[in-house]
Amino acid sequence: MFLVLISKEEEEEITAAKLRETAEALEPLEREKQKITDEILLSWLKNTNLDDESNIVKDFAKHFSVNLSEAKKSLDNFPKQYMIDDKEIPEVVKSLRKYRRTLKGDDKESLTKSIENLIDAYSSHLDDCIKSIYWLSKYEYPLKQMSFNEMDLRKIHSIKSYNDRLKLVDILCKYWETNLDLKDVTYSKEYSRLNKQMTSCKKDFRKFIKGINSQSVKKGISEQINDYILKSVCDRPGISARQIYDNMEIKLHKRASPQIISKMVNRLGITSIDGAYYKLSDDIKKDLYAYTASFIDSDGYITIDKNHNPRVGLVATGDRGKAFMIQIQKELGIGKLHLDQKSPQNTRPVNRLNFYSQADVHELLTKCMPHFRMKGKNAELLLELIKMKRGHKKADWYKGRCEEIFKLMKYENHKDHVGYDFTKYGIDFETVAKLHDNCKMDIMNDLESIVKEE
């Protein structure tokens, strides 16, 4: 009987790998659970009578056995305002259309498609805004026939009293009923009367929206300070609490201080490195895997160790690199951080985000694969190796193909290095293409499809 000793770091990696495997096994169950929860919530809201917001919140809390704060948070889920460079989408579309007049040919067609895509995305956003106003879900059709913008929907969302909600629903119902009557009427005096009545309902709708106090939908000072901090950190990575405070406009400056800002950054998901603040911008988050793929292409690696274990990593130096590694791990939700490591050249500290487990590597490379420009073949080799390890270890070609993938990985990682000695790994330039062609992915897919059919 032998006693195997392992380091603390290896023990932590093994424990983390087991926890990740458990989390991955539970993930589909969690998603299904959340889906069922959302369906139950939607069903409950659809069957709720029109009432004051406070009464609905109390009923919700009682029905789902949660406190009032949690109930209010569940019901108050209006989407964040859709803006580009601090401009509302209609304003952006208007400026793009104006610029389009100066273009011709392919450039004009390309911009037209971009404008259409932006309009589609904004329409989808408005649909989400409408769906978030739960008490109007039964009247979605007549609401969409009205003239409104995002701010109008935000005003409607702010309505809390039963009487005000009833007034709006009454306007929508009158329009809806008139519209139904109009479908059965041919062009005549009756048709004209009904048409005028529908127009009158639309005017009543606009008058009602105009009567809602704009102050009810404006952000409070605390929210404005939060937005200002986030914008400052994203625009100027490495900015300090004092610098943020000094640049604030007067009305925010009076209500904040460097100490207050330093406490608020923790709640905003901002990373602090020795008092300097960093945060990934929303643009990076929208294309997280495209950005990660480009980072791996330039300052990362995809390789295999001598025991044929898959390894992927991102490397960055200095405080900004440290903050980026912390932020990117938060967003990806996988990987292990190694921070402030000594560099071989004794320069700035090296920070790494490494991916060790097969599950992590498979998830990362699968999502990044469409975006690789330089290390796509490395990723393909690693995905093939992981597939082999997961279900084909007993195949007679397994060990041989592992050796081939090891050689191919060495070749892909060092083919541009002048003078690199490939002979010590038994790599022959003439057989590299043949080794690539010996890929077992198709064979494994065929075998797995046969098993599924059986």
C-alpha positions in Angstrom: 0.0 0.0 0.0 1.4 3.4 -1.1 0.8 6.8 0.4 0.5 9.4 -2.3 1.5 13.0 -1.2 0.1 15.9 -3.1 0.7 19.6 -2.7 -1.8 22.1 -1.2 -2.2 23.7 -4.6 -3.0 20.3 -6.3 -5.4 19.5 -3.5 -7.2 22.8 -4.1 -7.3 22.2 -7.9 -8.8 18.7 -7.3 -11.4 20.0 -4.9 -12.3 22.9 -7.3 -12.6 20.4 -10.2 -15.0 18.2 -8.2 -17.1 21.2 -7.2 -17.3 22.4 -10.8 -18.3 18.9 -12.0 -21.1 18.9 -9.4 -22.2 22.4 -10.4 -22.2 21.3 -14.1 -24.4 18.3 -13.2 -26.8 20.6 -11.3 -26.8 23.4 -13.9 -29.5 21.8 -16.2 -31.7 21.2 -13.1 -31.2 24.8 -12.0 -32.2 26.1 -15.4 -35.3 23.9 -15.5 -36.1 25.0 -12.0 -35.8 28.7 -12.9 -37.9 28.1 -16.0 -40.7 26.5 -13.9 -40.4 29.4 -11.4 -40.8 32.0 -14.2 -43.8 30.2 -15.6 -45.5 30.0 -12.2 -44.8 33.7 -11.6 -46.2 34.6 -15.0 -49.3 32.5 -14.5 -49.9 34.1 -11.1 -49.5 37.6 -12.5 -51.9 36.9 -15.4 -54.6 35.8 -12.9 -54.1 38.8 -10.7 -56.8 41.4 -10.6 -56.0 45.1 -11.3 -55.1 46.7 -8.0 -52.8 49.1 -6.2 -49.1 48.1 -6.4 -48.8 47.8 -2.6 -51.7 45.3 -2.4 -50.3 43.2 -5.2 -46.8 43.1 -3.5 -48.4 41.9 -0.3 -50.4 39.2 -2.1 -47.2 38.1 -3.9 -45.2 38.0 -0.7 -47.9 35.9 1.0 -48.4 33.6 -1.9 -44.7 32.8 -2.6 -43.6 33.1 1.1 -41.1 35.8 0.6 -40.6 39.2 2.3 -41.9 42.4 0.9 -38.5 43.6 -0.4 -38.0 40.4 -2.4 -41.6 40.6 -3.7 -41.2 44.2 -4.8 -37.9 43.3 -6.5 -39.5 40.4 -8.4 -42.2 42.7 -9.8 -40.1 45.7 -10.5 -37.9 44.4 -13.4 -38.2 47.1 -16.1 -35.2 46.8 -18.5 -32.3 49.2 -18.4 -32.5 52.1 -20.8 -31.2 51.3 -24.3 -28.6 53.9 -25.2 -25.5 54.2 -27.4 -22.9 56.8 -26.4 -25.5 58.5 -24.0 -27.9 58.9 -26.9 -31.4 57.3 -27.2 -31.8 54.9 -30.1 -34.3 57.0 -32.1 -31.8 59.9 -32.0 -29.0 57.5 -33.2 -31.2 56.2 -36.0 -32.0 59.7 -37.1 -28.3 60.8 -37.3 -27.4 57.5 -39.1 -30.1 58.1 -41.7 -28.9 61.7 -42.2 -25.3 60.4 -42.7 -26.6 57.7 -45.1 -27.5 60.5 -47.6 -23.8 61.2 -48.1 -23.0 57.6 -49.1 -23.4 55.6 -52.3 -23.2 51.9 -53.5 -22.1 49.2 -51.1 -21.4 51.6 -48.2 -24.9 52.9 -48.3 -26.4 49.3 -48.5 -24.2 48.2 -45.6 -25.3 51.2 -43.4 -29.0 50.6 -44.3 -28.7 47.0 -43.0 -27.0 48.2 -39.9 -29.8 50.7 -39.3 -32.4 48.0 -39.9 -30.7 45.7 -37.4 -30.6 48.5 -34.8 -34.3 49.2 -35.3 -35.1 45.4 -34.9 -33.0 45.3 -31.7 -34.8 48.4 -30.3 -38.2 46.9 -31.2 -37.3 43.8 -29.3 -36.2 46.0 -26.3 -39.5 47.8 -26.3 -41.3 44.4 -26.3 -39.4 43.5 -23.2 -40.3 46.8 -21.6 -44.0 46.1 -22.3 -43.8 42.5 -20.9 -42.2 43.9 -17.7 -45.4 45.9 -17.0 -47.2 42.8 -15.7 -50.6 44.5 -15.0 -50.9 45.4 -18.7 -50.1 41.9 -20.1 -53.8 41.3 -21.0 -53.9 44.5 -23.0 -50.7 44.2 -25.0 -52.4 44.3 -28.4 -54.2 47.7 -28.0 -51.1 49.2 -26.3 -48.9 48.3 -29.3 -51.4 50.2 -31.5 -50.7 53.4 -29.7 -47.9 55.9 -30.3 -45.2 55.7 -27.6 -41.5 55.6 -26.9 -39.3 54.1 -24.2 -39.9 57.0 -21.8 -43.7 56.6 -22.2 -43.4 52.9 -21.2 -41.2 53.9 -18.2 -43.9 56.4 -17.1 -46.6 53.6 -17.4 -44.4 51.3 -15.4 -44.2 53.9 -12.7 -48.0 53.9 -12.2 -48.8 52.4 -8.8 -52.4 53.4 -7.9 -55.4 51.4 -8.9 -57.4 54.4 -10.2 -54.6 55.5 -12.6 -54.1 52.0 -13.8 -57.9 51.6 -14.4 -58.0 54.9 -16.4 -55.3 53.6 -18.8 -56.9 50.2 -19.1 -60.2 51.8 -19.8 -58.7 53.8 -22.7 -57.1 50.7 -24.2 -60.3 48.6 -23.9 -62.4 51.3 -25.6 -59.9 51.4 -28.5 -59.8 47.6 -28.6 -63.6 47.2 -28.7 -63.9 49.9 -31.4 -61.2 48.3 -33.5 -63.1 44.9 -33.3 -66.4 46.6 -34.3 -64.6 48.3 -37.2 -63.6 45.0 -38.8 -67.3 44.1 -39.4 -68.3 47.4 -40.9 -68.0 48.4 -44.6 -67.0 51.9 -45.6 -69.9 54.1 -44.4 -70.9 56.8 -41.9 -70.6 54.1 -39.2 -67.1 53.3 -40.3 -66.1 57.0 -40.2 -67.6 57.3 -36.7 -65.7 54.3 -35.4 -62.5 55.5 -37.0 -62.9 58.9 -35.3 -63.5 57.1 -32.0 -60.3 55.2 -32.3 -58.4 58.4 -33.1 -60.0 59.9 -30.0 -58.8 57.0 -27.9 -55.2 57.5 -29.2 -55.4 61.2 -28.3 -56.7 60.3 -24.8 -53.8 57.9 -24.4 -51.3 60.6 -25.3 -53.0 63.1 -22.9 -52.9 60.5 -20.1 -49.2 59.8 -20.7 -48.4 63.5 -20.8 -50.2 63.9 -17.4 -47.8 61.5 -15.7 -45.2 63.5 -13.7 -41.8 63.0 -15.4 -40.2 63.2 -11.9 -41.7 59.8 -11.1 -39.4 58.1 -13.6 -36.3 60.2 -13.1 -33.4 58.5 -11.3 -32.7 59.4 -7.8 -29.4 60.9 -6.7 -28.1 57.6 -5.5 -28.7 56.0 -8.9 -27.2 58.9 -10.7 -24.1 58.6 -8.5 -23.9 54.9 -9.3 -24.2 55.6 -13.1 -21.5 58.3 -12.9 -19.1 56.0 -11.0 -19.6 53.1 -13.5 -19.2 55.4 -16.5 -16.0 57.0 -15.0 -14.4 53.7 -14.3 -15.2 52.2 -17.8 -14.0 55.4 -19.5 -10.9 55.8 -17.4 -9.6 52.5 -16.1 -7.3 53.0 -13.1 -9.2 56.1 -11.8 -9.4 56.6 -8.0 -12.2 57.6 -5.7 -10.8 61.0 -5.3 -10.6 61.6 -9.1 -14.2 60.4 -9.5 -15.3 62.8 -6.8 -13.4 65.8 -8.1 -14.9 65.4 -11.5 -18.5 65.1 -10.4 -21.1 67.8 -11.3 -22.2 70.0 -8.4 -25.5 68.3 -7.5 -23.7 64.9 -7.2 -20.6 66.4 -5.6 -22.6 67.7 -2.7 -24.1 64.3 -1.9 -21.0 62.2 -2.3 -17.4 61.9 -0.9 -14.3 59.7 -1.7 -15.2 57.5 1.3 -18.8 57.0 0.1 -17.6 56.2 -3.5 -15.1 53.7 -2.2 -17.9 51.9 -0.4 -20.2 52.0 -3.4 -17.8 50.4 -5.8 -18.0 47.1 -4.0 -21.8 46.9 -4.8 -21.2 47.9 -8.4 -18.9 44.9 -9.3 -15.9 47.2 -9.7 -12.4 45.7 -9.0 -10.1 47.8 -6.8 -6.3 47.3 -7.1 -4.5 49.5 -4.5 -7.2 52.2 -4.8 -7.4 52.1 -8.6 -10.7 51.0 -10.1 -11.3 48.8 -13.1 -14.4 47.3 -14.7 -15.1 45.6 -18.0 -17.2 47.7 -20.3 -20.7 46.6 -21.5 -19.3 46.4 -25.0 -16.9 43.6 -23.9 -19.6 41.8 -22.0 -21.9 41.7 -25.0 -19.1 39.9 -27.0 -17.4 38.3 -24.1 -16.2 35.1 -25.9 -15.1 37.1 -29.0 -13.0 39.3 -26.7 -11.7 36.3 -24.8 -10.8 34.5 -28.0 -8.9 37.5 -29.3 -7.1 37.8 -25.9 -6.0 34.1 -26.1 -4.9 34.6 -29.7 -2.6 37.5 -28.6 -1.6 37.0 -25.0 -2.8 33.5 -24.1 -2.0 29.9 -24.8 -3.7 26.6 -25.7 -1.5 23.6 -25.1 -1.1 20.1 -23.6 1.2 19.0 -20.8 3.5 16.0 -21.0 0.7 13.8 -19.4 -1.7 14.8 -22.2 -3.8 17.1 -20.0 -5.5 20.1 -21.7 -4.3 23.5 -20.6 -5.6 27.0 -21.6 -4.5 30.3 -20.1 -4.6 34.0 -20.3 -1.6 36.1 -19.2 -1.4 39.9 -18.3 1.0 42.0 -16.4 0.8 44.9 -14.0 -2.2 46.3 -12.0 -4.4 46.7 -15.0 -3.7 43.2 -16.1 -4.5 41.9 -12.6 -7.8 43.7 -12.6 -8.6 42.4 -16.0 -7.9 38.8 -15.0 -10.2 39.2 -11.9 -13.0 40.8 -14.0 -12.8 38.3 -16.8 -13.0 35.3 -14.4 -16.1 36.9 -12.8 -17.8 37.2 -16.2 -16.8 33.7 -17.4 -17.5 32.0 -14.1 -14.7 29.5 -14.6 -10.9 29.3 -14.3 -8.4 29.6 -11.5 -6.5 32.9 -10.8 -2.8 33.1 -10.2 -2.0 36.7 -9.3 1.2 38.7 -8.7 3.6 36.0 -9.8 7.3 36.9 -10.3 8.2 37.4 -14.0 11.3 35.6 -15.4 12.7 39.0 -16.4 12.1 40.5 -13.0 9.8 43.2 -14.4 6.1 43.8 -13.6 4.2 41.0 -11.8 2.6 38.4 -14.0 -1.1 37.5 -13.6 -2.7 34.4 -15.0 -6.2 33.0 -15.5 -5.7 29.3 -16.1 -8.2 26.6 -17.1 -7.3 23.1 -16.0 -10.4 20.9 -15.9 -11.7 19.2 -19.0 -15.2 20.8 -18.4 -13.8 24.3 -18.1 -11.6 23.9 -21.2 -14.4 22.4 -23.3 -16.9 25.1 -22.3 -14.4 27.9 -23.0 -13.0 26.7 -26.3 -16.5 25.7 -27.7 -17.8 29.2 -27.1 -14.6 30.9 -28.3 -14.2 28.7 -31.4 -16.0 30.9 -34.0 -13.9 33.8 -33.0 -10.3 32.4 -33.1 -8.1 33.9 -35.8 -4.7 32.4 -34.9 -5.2 29.5 -32.5 -8.2 27.8 -34.0 -6.3 24.6 -34.9 -4.9 24.4 -31.3 -8.5 24.6 -30.0 -9.7 21.9 -32.4 -6.9 19.6 -31.2 -7.8 20.2 -27.6 -11.5 19.6 -28.2 -10.6 16.3 -30.0 -8.4 15.3 -27.1 -11.2 16.0 -24.5 -13.7 14.0 -26.5 -11.3 11.1 -26.6 -10.7 11.2 -22.9 -14.4 11.4 -22.1 -15.6 8.3 -23.9 -13.0 6.6 -26.0 -10.0 5.7 -23.8 -10.4 2.0 -24.6 -10.2 2.5 -28.3 -7.1 0.8 -29.9 -6.1 4.1 -31.5 -6.4 6.2 -28.3 -2.8 6.3 -27.1 -1.4 6.7 -30.5 -3.7 9.6 -31.3 -2.8 11.3 -28.0 0.9 11.2 -29.0 0.0 12.6 -32.4 -2.1 15.5 -30.9 0.9 16.2 -28.5 3.2 16.6 -31.5 0.7 18.6 -33.5 0.2 21.0 -30.6 4.0 21.5 -30.3 4.1 22.2 -34.0 1.2 24.7 -33.9 2.6 26.5 -30.9 6.2 26.8 -32.3 6.0 26.7 -36.1 6.8 30.4 -36.3 9.8 30.2 -33.9 12.9 30.4 -36.0 15.4 27.7 -35.0 13.0 25.7 -32.7 14.2 22.1 -32.4 11.2 19.9 -33.4 13.3 16.8 -33.7 13.5 16.3 -29.9 9.7 15.6 -30.0 10.0 13.4 -33.1 8.1 15.9 -35.3 8.6 15.6 -39.0 7.4 18.5 -41.1 6.5 16.2 -44.0 4.0 14.2 -41.8 2.3 17.1 -40.0 -0.5 17.4 -42.6 -1.0 13.6 -42.4 -1.3 13.8 -38.6 -4.0 16.6 -39.0 -5.9 14.4 -41.4 -5.8 11.5 -38.9 -8.4 13.4 -36.7 -10.8 11.0 -34.9 -13.7 13.4 -34.5 -15.8 11.9 -37.3 -15.2 8.4 -36.0 -16.2 9.3 -32.4 -19.3 11.1 -33.6 -20.3 8.1 -35.7 -19.8 5.7 -32.7 -21.7 8.0 -30.3 -24.6 8.3 -32.8 -24.9 4.5 -33.0 -25.0 4.2 -29.2 -27.8 6.8 -29.1 -29.9 5.0 -31.7 -29.5 1.8 -29.7 
